[in-house]
Amino acid sequence: MYKEQSRIRCLGFLTPPDGIGIKHKEEIYIFGALFGWTVGAAQSYARTVFADLIPKGAEGTYFGVYEITDKGSSWIGPMVVAIVSSITGRIRGAMVYLFFAMVFPVWALHRFVDMDLGRAQSGRLTRVEVELESTQDPL
């Protein structure tokens, strides 16, 4: 029973006697490591998708705007977290914002962006590659 509770506590999702959330110092270290590993992968994925949709020859312009908006908007997240934690008196409410700030863009990208069409329109795929992809059966 103790090992089961320890596993659950290490994940920080549900600490049975204490309620929901991270309650112990060790849990925040595990959460920080997992968050660090996944954020790096998410940023790499975002840049790769962005690069696939940029028209050939305009990479410098588009990545310049990408960097300006990336660094220029880096104050929004900390501001929202500060406002939510000031109003509620607890930082846990800000985690809801952080969750949606990470999950909503992934959902919107998969729901509304046609990657094959975007790559074809940007000139990243040749006509032959587009025809080959359209004739292949999905697994």
C-alpha positions in Angstrom: 0.0 0.0 0.0 2.8 2.4 0.9 4.6 1.8 -2.5 1.3 2.5 -4.3 0.9 5.8 -2.5 4.5 6.7 -3.2 4.1 6.1 -6.9 1.0 8.3 -7.0 2.7 11.0 -5.0 5.7 11.0 -7.2 3.5 11.8 -10.1 1.9 14.6 -8.1 -1.6 13.9 -9.5 -3.3 12.6 -6.5 -2.0 12.4 -3.0 -4.7 10.4 -1.2 -4.6 11.8 2.3 -3.7 15.4 1.3 -6.0 15.9 -1.7 -5.1 16.9 -5.3 -1.8 18.5 -6.3 1.9 18.6 -5.5 2.3 18.5 -1.8 5.9 17.3 -1.3 9.3 18.8 -2.2 10.3 15.7 -4.2 7.2 15.9 -6.4 8.1 19.4 -7.7 11.6 18.1 -8.7 10.0 15.3 -10.7 7.5 17.6 -12.2 10.2 20.1 -13.1 12.3 17.5 -14.9 9.3 16.1 -16.8 8.2 19.7 -17.7 11.7 20.6 -18.9 12.0 17.5 -21.1 8.6 18.0 -22.7 8.9 21.8 -23.3 12.1 21.3 -25.2 10.4 18.7 -27.4 7.3 20.9 -27.9 9.5 23.9 -29.0 11.4 21.8 -31.4 8.1 20.4 -32.9 6.7 24.0 -33.2 9.8 25.2 -35.1 9.7 22.1 -37.4 6.1 22.6 -38.2 6.7 26.3 -38.7 9.6 25.6 -41.0 7.5 23.2 -43.1 4.9 25.9 -43.8 7.3 28.8 -44.7 7.6 29.6 -48.4 11.0 28.8 -49.8 13.3 31.8 -49.8 11.5 33.6 -47.0 12.8 31.7 -44.1 14.8 34.6 -42.6 11.8 36.9 -42.6 9.4 34.4 -41.1 11.8 33.2 -38.4 12.7 36.8 -37.5 9.0 37.5 -36.9 8.8 34.2 -35.0 11.6 35.2 -32.7 10.2 38.7 -32.0 6.8 37.3 -31.1 8.3 34.5 -29.1 10.5 36.7 -27.0 8.1 39.7 -27.1 5.3 37.7 -25.6 7.3 35.9 -22.9 5.9 38.4 -20.3 2.3 37.2 -20.8 2.5 33.9 -19.0 4.2 35.3 -15.8 1.7 38.2 -15.8 -1.3 35.8 -16.0 0.2 33.6 -13.3 0.8 36.6 -11.0 -2.7 38.0 -11.5 -4.4 34.7 -10.9 -2.3 34.0 -7.8 -2.8 37.5 -6.5 -6.6 37.3 -6.9 -7.0 33.8 -5.5 -4.2 33.8 -3.0 -3.0 30.5 -4.3 -0.8 29.6 -7.3 -2.7 26.4 -8.1 -5.3 28.3 -10.1 -2.6 29.5 -12.4 -1.8 25.9 -13.3 -5.2 25.7 -15.1 -4.0 28.6 -17.4 -0.6 26.9 -17.9 -2.4 23.6 -18.8 -4.6 25.3 -21.4 -1.7 27.4 -22.8 0.1 24.1 -23.5 -2.8 21.9 -24.7 -5.0 24.3 -26.7 -2.3 25.2 -29.3 -1.6 21.5 -29.9 -5.3 20.8 -30.4 -5.8 23.8 -32.7 -2.8 22.8 -34.8 -4.1 19.3 -35.3 -7.7 20.4 -35.8 -7.3 23.4 -38.2 -4.0 23.1 -40.0 -3.7 20.9 -43.1 0.1 20.2 -43.1 0.2 18.5 -46.5 -1.6 21.4 -48.1 0.5 23.9 -46.3 3.8 22.2 -47.4 2.5 21.9 -51.0 1.5 25.6 -51.0 4.9 26.7 -49.6 6.8 24.7 -52.2 8.3 22.3 -49.7 6.7 19.3 -51.5 7.0 18.6 -55.2 3.9 17.7 -57.2 5.1 14.1 -57.3 5.5 13.9 -53.5 2.0 15.3 -53.1 0.5 12.7 -55.5 2.4 9.9 -53.8 1.2 11.0 -50.3 -2.4 11.2 -51.5 -2.3 7.6 -53.0 -0.7 5.9 -50.0 -3.0 4.1 -47.6 -2.8 5.1 -43.9 -1.6 2.4 -41.6 
